[in-house]
Amino acid sequence: MMPVEVRIEDLVRLELVTEDEAQGSQKRVFKKLKKAGLVSSFRDGTGLFMLSQKKMSDCIFLDSDTRLCTVYERRPGVCRQFPSIGPRPGYCPCIK
Ligand code: SF4
C-alpha cells in the first residue's frame, strides 16, 4: 500500500489536531504527531503529512482483520477521490 499523504484539514477532521493547533505552526503539529507515531514525515513546501504505516505497509487506520477503514466517515481527502463508483462504506481505495 502506498503511504497516504494528508493535509492539515484532514488531520483536523480525523480529530488528531485541533482547529487552534491547525492555525499555528505545522512543524509543531508534525512534531506532536510524529511523537505519537501517527505520521512519518512532513513536507513544508507542500504542506503534506505522510501517515504512518503498520506492518505490511498498511495504513494506520486500516483494520488488520476486516481490511476496512476504521475512520471511513472522517477519512482524508485523498481517500475520498476513489473509487469513482460511488461510496462503499468502510472500503479503503488502497486495498487491491
Ligand atoms: S481509506 Fe482509511 S484505511 Fe484507507 S488509506 Fe484512507 S484512512 Fe487509511
py3Dmol code that shows the C-alpha trace and the ligand (Angstrom):
import py3Dmol

protein = """\
ATOM      1  CA  MET A   1       0.000   0.000   0.000  1.00  0.00           C
ATOM      2  CA  MET A   2       1.258   3.461  -0.862  1.00  0.00           C
ATOM      3  CA  PRO A   3       1.820   5.810   2.064  1.00  0.00           C
ATOM      4  CA  VAL A   4      -1.139   8.157   2.489  1.00  0.00           C
ATOM      5  CA  GLU A   5      -0.451  11.880   2.304  1.00  0.00           C
ATOM      6  CA  VAL A   6      -2.820  14.178   4.143  1.00  0.00           C
ATOM      7  CA  ARG A   7      -3.300  17.890   4.691  1.00  0.00           C
ATOM      8  CA  ILE A   8      -3.793  19.756   7.933  1.00  0.00           C
ATOM      9  CA  GLU A   9      -7.572  19.895   7.364  1.00  0.00           C
ATOM     10  CA  ASP A  10      -7.615  16.104   7.095  1.00  0.00           C
ATOM     11  CA  LEU A  11      -5.842  15.886  10.443  1.00  0.00           C
ATOM     12  CA  VAL A  12      -8.436  18.205  11.987  1.00  0.00           C
ATOM     13  CA  ARG A  13     -11.304  16.094  10.606  1.00  0.00           C
ATOM     14  CA  LEU A  14      -9.586  12.983  11.965  1.00  0.00           C
ATOM     15  CA  GLU A  15      -9.527  14.775  15.321  1.00  0.00           C
ATOM     16  CA  LEU A  16      -5.787  14.319  15.625  1.00  0.00           C
ATOM     17  CA  VAL A  17      -5.279  18.085  15.550  1.00  0.00           C
ATOM     18  CA  THR A  18      -7.460  20.863  16.989  1.00  0.00           C
ATOM     19  CA  GLU A  19      -8.559  23.909  14.990  1.00  0.00           C
ATOM     20  CA  ASP A  20      -6.295  26.011  17.189  1.00  0.00           C
ATOM     21  CA  GLU A  21      -3.277  23.809  16.541  1.00  0.00           C
ATOM     22  CA  ALA A  22      -4.027  23.916  12.820  1.00  0.00           C
ATOM     23  CA  GLN A  23      -3.840  27.708  12.869  1.00  0.00           C
ATOM     24  CA  GLY A  24      -0.357  27.560  14.374  1.00  0.00           C
ATOM     25  CA  SER A  25       2.929  26.098  13.228  1.00  0.00           C
ATOM     26  CA  GLN A  26       2.550  22.996  11.064  1.00  0.00           C
ATOM     27  CA  LYS A  27       6.041  21.950  12.077  1.00  0.00           C
ATOM     28  CA  ARG A  28       4.887  21.909  15.691  1.00  0.00           C
ATOM     29  CA  VAL A  29       1.899  19.790  14.677  1.00  0.00           C
ATOM     30  CA  PHE A  30       4.261  17.429  12.879  1.00  0.00           C
ATOM     31  CA  LYS A  31       6.476  17.062  15.968  1.00  0.00           C
ATOM     32  CA  LYS A  32       3.473  16.187  18.122  1.00  0.00           C
ATOM     33  CA  LEU A  33       2.040  13.644  15.675  1.00  0.00           C
ATOM     34  CA  LYS A  34       5.442  12.136  14.963  1.00  0.00           C
ATOM     35  CA  LYS A  35       5.999  11.609  18.670  1.00  0.00           C
ATOM     36  CA  ALA A  36       2.618   9.880  18.879  1.00  0.00           C
ATOM     37  CA  GLY A  37       3.619   7.639  15.959  1.00  0.00           C
ATOM     38  CA  LEU A  38       0.793   8.901  13.731  1.00  0.00           C
ATOM     39  CA  VAL A  39       2.807  10.470  10.925  1.00  0.00           C
ATOM     40  CA  SER A  40       6.207   9.686   9.492  1.00  0.00           C
ATOM     41  CA  SER A  41       7.127  12.838   7.600  1.00  0.00           C
ATOM     42  CA  PHE A  42       6.084  16.367   6.706  1.00  0.00           C
ATOM     43  CA  ARG A  43       6.990  18.466   3.686  1.00  0.00           C
ATOM     44  CA  ASP A  44       6.880  22.143   4.488  1.00  0.00           C
ATOM     45  CA  GLY A  45       6.711  23.222   0.854  1.00  0.00           C
ATOM     46  CA  THR A  46       3.591  21.230   0.021  1.00  0.00           C
ATOM     47  CA  GLY A  47       2.024  21.060   3.489  1.00  0.00           C
ATOM     48  CA  LEU A  48       1.650  17.300   3.135  1.00  0.00           C
ATOM     49  CA  PHE A  49       1.946  14.970   6.105  1.00  0.00           C
ATOM     50  CA  MET A  50       2.587  11.288   5.496  1.00  0.00           C
ATOM     51  CA  LEU A  51       0.550   8.943   7.682  1.00  0.00           C
ATOM     52  CA  SER A  52       2.450   6.227   9.491  1.00  0.00           C
ATOM     53  CA  GLN A  53       2.091   2.665   8.325  1.00  0.00           C
ATOM     54  CA  LYS A  54       1.599  -0.560  10.221  1.00  0.00           C
ATOM     55  CA  LYS A  55       3.158  -3.891   9.388  1.00  0.00           C
ATOM     56  CA  MET A  56       2.893  -4.970   5.747  1.00  0.00           C
ATOM     57  CA  SER A  57       2.824  -1.220   4.993  1.00  0.00           C
ATOM     58  CA  ASP A  58      -0.868  -0.974   5.923  1.00  0.00           C
ATOM     59  CA  CYS A  59      -2.286   2.471   6.669  1.00  0.00           C
ATOM     60  CA  ILE A  60      -2.507   3.035  10.436  1.00  0.00           C
ATOM     61  CA  PHE A  61      -6.276   3.396  10.080  1.00  0.00           C
ATOM     62  CA  LEU A  62      -6.831   0.087   8.312  1.00  0.00           C
ATOM     63  CA  ASP A  63      -8.265  -2.711  10.448  1.00  0.00           C
ATOM     64  CA  SER A  64      -5.845  -5.609  10.023  1.00  0.00           C
ATOM     65  CA  ASP A  65      -8.583  -8.214  10.381  1.00  0.00           C
ATOM     66  CA  THR A  66     -11.553  -6.800   8.479  1.00  0.00           C
ATOM     67  CA  ARG A  67      -9.371  -4.846   5.985  1.00  0.00           C
ATOM     68  CA  LEU A  68     -11.797  -1.957   6.365  1.00  0.00           C
ATOM     69  CA  CYS A  69     -11.057   1.672   7.107  1.00  0.00           C
ATOM     70  CA  THR A  70     -11.633   2.478  10.789  1.00  0.00           C
ATOM     71  CA  VAL A  71     -12.071   6.209  10.134  1.00  0.00           C
ATOM     72  CA  TYR A  72     -14.175   5.985   6.979  1.00  0.00           C
ATOM     73  CA  GLU A  73     -16.510   8.874   7.819  1.00  0.00           C
ATOM     74  CA  ARG A  74     -13.524  11.067   8.667  1.00  0.00           C
ATOM     75  CA  ARG A  75     -11.073   9.684   6.126  1.00  0.00           C
ATOM     76  CA  PRO A  76      -8.579  12.009   4.390  1.00  0.00           C
ATOM     77  CA  GLY A  77      -9.452  13.833   1.187  1.00  0.00           C
ATOM     78  CA  VAL A  78      -7.095  11.726  -0.886  1.00  0.00           C
ATOM     79  CA  CYS A  79      -9.002   8.586   0.139  1.00  0.00           C
ATOM     80  CA  ARG A  80     -12.276  10.212  -0.971  1.00  0.00           C
ATOM     81  CA  GLN A  81     -11.171  10.618  -4.564  1.00  0.00           C
ATOM     82  CA  PHE A  82     -11.515   6.863  -5.048  1.00  0.00           C
ATOM     83  CA  PRO A  83     -13.310   4.831  -6.027  1.00  0.00           C
ATOM     84  CA  SER A  84     -15.105   6.791  -8.702  1.00  0.00           C
ATOM     85  CA  ILE A  85     -18.082   4.415  -8.498  1.00  0.00           C
ATOM     86  CA  GLY A  86     -19.920   5.863  -5.538  1.00  0.00           C
ATOM     87  CA  PRO A  87     -19.427   5.348  -1.829  1.00  0.00           C
ATOM     88  CA  ARG A  88     -18.703   1.925  -0.416  1.00  0.00           C
ATOM     89  CA  PRO A  89     -18.739   2.363   3.364  1.00  0.00           C
ATOM     90  CA  GLY A  90     -15.571   1.173   5.031  1.00  0.00           C
ATOM     91  CA  TYR A  91     -13.884   0.410   1.744  1.00  0.00           C
ATOM     92  CA  CYS A  92     -10.282   1.560   1.537  1.00  0.00           C
ATOM     93  CA  PRO A  93      -9.272   2.520  -2.021  1.00  0.00           C
ATOM     94  CA  CYS A  94      -5.703   1.465  -1.340  1.00  0.00           C
ATOM     95  CA  ILE A  95      -6.645  -2.193  -0.940  1.00  0.00           C
ATOM     96  CA  LYS A  96      -6.398  -4.239  -4.080  1.00  0.00           C
TER      97      LYS A  96
END
"""
ligand_1 = """\
8
SF4
S -9.360 4.874 3.393
Fe -8.836 4.703 5.573
S -7.522 2.900 5.730
Fe -7.566 3.523 3.580
S -5.784 4.830 3.315
Fe -7.543 6.148 3.772
S -7.511 6.429 6.002
Fe -6.179 4.693 5.513
"""
view = py3Dmol.view(width=600, height=400)
view.addModel(protein, "pdb")
view.setStyle({"model": 0}, {"cartoon": {"style": "trace"}})
view.addModel(ligand_1, "xyz")
view.setStyle({"model": 1}, {"stick": {}})
view.zoomTo()
view.show()
